[in-house]
Amino acid sequence: FGEESMVRIVRCLERHKIPLDSSVLDIGTGNGVLLVELAKSGYMNLTGIDYSPSAIQLSEKVREKEGMTNIKLKVEDFLSPSAELSGFDICIDKGTFDAISLDPDDAATKRRRYVSSLGRVLKPEGLFLITSCNWTKEELLNEFREGFEILEELPTPKFCFGGRIGNSVTALVFQRK
């Protein structure tokens, strides 16, 4: 999703006046660059998870190179989260829900497990920021209707095709009920 997506997330947290000591979970952290950007913005309680050990190894190298000691990283399958993965103020997803949705092995069940896991790890009233290139706003509203309410749609780049205007990416902020 690139740097623009990270800037959008940081600005959203700032606009909502999210305290810098809030616990933040990056679901499917990949290379961990989003967590580095959050740390550079002053956020101190950062955790990144990924089911891929090699992704966590890469994010550990990025963290070390940037000197960010306050970022916790862990190999974890979000569809079956450990008991210690709980109580987060903020959960962020840039493409992980998309990847789960494309799984050829019963994606619908995995999407429901994702929403259930999100409800377990995110505190009541906590915020969930999702950036998707596969889902429209309406589709995401439907997927997260159980236990979450939309707070806002973040502005994303628009394009025009065949006389219709659309977005190449959808970015939404939900609040856990």
C-alpha positions in Angstrom: 0.0 0.0 0.0 3.0 2.2 0.2 4.0 5.3 2.2 0.8 7.2 1.4 -1.2 4.5 3.3 1.2 4.8 6.3 0.8 8.6 6.4 -3.0 8.2 6.2 -2.9 5.9 9.3 -0.6 8.1 11.3 -2.7 11.2 10.5 -5.9 9.4 11.5 -4.5 8.4 14.9 -3.3 12.0 15.4 -6.7 13.4 14.3 -8.5 11.1 16.8 -6.0 12.3 19.5 -4.9 8.7 20.2 -2.5 8.8 23.2 1.1 7.9 22.4 1.1 5.2 25.0 -2.0 3.4 23.5 -1.4 -0.3 22.7 -1.3 -0.8 18.9 -1.4 -4.1 17.1 -0.3 -4.3 13.5 -2.0 -7.4 12.1 0.1 -9.1 9.4 3.0 -6.7 10.0 5.1 -8.0 7.1 8.4 -6.0 7.1 7.2 -3.9 10.1 7.7 -0.5 8.4 4.3 0.8 9.6 5.4 0.1 13.2 8.6 2.0 12.6 6.7 5.0 11.2 4.4 4.9 14.3 7.4 4.8 16.6 8.9 7.8 14.8 5.6 9.6 15.4 6.0 8.9 19.1 3.9 5.8 19.7 5.5 3.7 22.3 3.4 0.5 22.8 3.7 -1.2 19.5 3.2 -4.9 18.6 3.5 -6.5 15.2 2.3 -10.1 14.4 2.6 -12.2 11.3 2.0 -15.9 10.7 5.2 -16.0 8.6 8.5 -16.5 10.6 10.5 -15.0 7.7 8.3 -11.9 7.8 9.0 -11.5 11.5 12.7 -12.0 10.9 12.7 -9.3 8.3 10.7 -6.9 10.5 13.3 -7.6 13.3 16.1 -6.5 11.0 14.2 -3.4 10.0 13.5 -2.6 13.7 17.2 -3.1 14.6 18.4 -1.0 11.6 16.0 1.8 12.7 17.0 1.4 16.4 13.4 1.0 17.5 13.5 -1.0 20.7 9.9 -0.3 21.7 8.4 -2.5 18.9 7.4 -6.0 19.9 7.3 -8.6 17.2 5.8 -12.1 17.3 5.0 -15.0 15.0 1.3 -15.4 15.5 -1.7 -16.7 13.5 -4.3 -14.0 13.9 -7.0 -16.6 13.0 -6.0 -18.5 16.2 -4.6 -15.8 18.5 -2.9 -16.8 21.7 -4.5 -15.7 25.0 -1.8 -13.1 25.6 -2.8 -11.3 22.4 -5.5 -9.1 23.9 -6.4 -5.7 25.3 -5.3 -3.6 22.4 -6.5 0.0 22.0 -5.8 0.1 18.2 -5.7 -2.7 15.6 -4.4 -1.9 12.1 -4.7 -4.1 9.0 -3.1 -3.2 5.7 -3.9 -6.1 3.4 -4.1 -9.0 5.8 -7.9 -9.3 5.6 -7.5 -9.1 1.8 -5.0 -12.0 1.8 -7.2 -14.1 4.1 -10.2 -13.4 1.8 -8.3 -14.8 -1.2 -7.4 -18.1 0.5 -8.8 -20.8 -1.8 -9.5 -23.1 1.2 -12.8 -21.8 2.8 -12.2 -18.1 2.8 -15.7 -17.3 4.1 -15.0 -19.3 7.4 -11.6 -17.6 7.7 -13.1 -14.2 7.3 -15.5 -15.0 10.1 -12.7 -16.2 12.3 -10.8 -13.0 11.6 -13.7 -10.9 12.8 -14.1 -13.1 15.8 -10.3 -12.8 16.6 -10.5 -9.0 16.2 -13.3 -8.9 18.7 -11.1 -10.8 21.2 -7.9 -8.8 20.8 -9.4 -5.3 20.6 -10.7 -3.6 23.7 -14.3 -2.4 23.8 -14.4 1.1 22.2 -11.0 0.3 20.6 -10.4 1.4 17.0 -9.8 -0.8 14.0 -8.2 0.8 10.9 -8.4 -1.3 7.8 -6.9 -0.6 4.4 -8.1 -2.9 1.6 -7.6 -3.1 -2.2 -10.1 -5.9 -2.6 -13.2 -4.7 -0.7 -15.5 -1.7 -1.1 -16.7 0.3 1.8 -20.1 -1.4 1.6 -18.6 -4.9 1.6 -16.4 -4.1 4.6 -19.4 -2.7 6.5 -21.1 -6.0 5.9 -18.1 -8.1 6.9 -17.6 -6.2 10.2 -21.3 -5.6 11.1 -21.1 -7.9 14.1 -19.5 -6.1 16.9 -18.2 -3.0 15.1 -19.5 0.3 13.9 -18.0 2.6 11.3 -16.5 5.9 12.5 -15.2 7.2 9.2 -14.0 6.5 5.8 -10.5 7.8 5.2 -9.8 9.6 1.9 -8.0 7.5 -0.7 -6.9 8.0 -4.3 -9.8 8.0 -6.8 -9.8 7.0 -10.5 -12.3 7.3 -13.3 -13.1 4.4 -15.6 -16.0 4.2 -18.1 -17.5 7.4 -16.7 -17.6 6.0 -13.1 -15.5 7.2 -10.2 -14.1 4.7 -7.8 -11.3 4.2 -5.3 -8.3 1.9 -5.8 -8.1 1.4 -2.1 -10.7 1.5 0.7 -9.6 2.7 4.2 -12.1 2.6 7.1 -12.0 3.2 10.8 -14.3 1.0 12.9 -14.9 1.1 16.6 -15.6 -2.1 18.6 -19.0 -1.9 20.3 
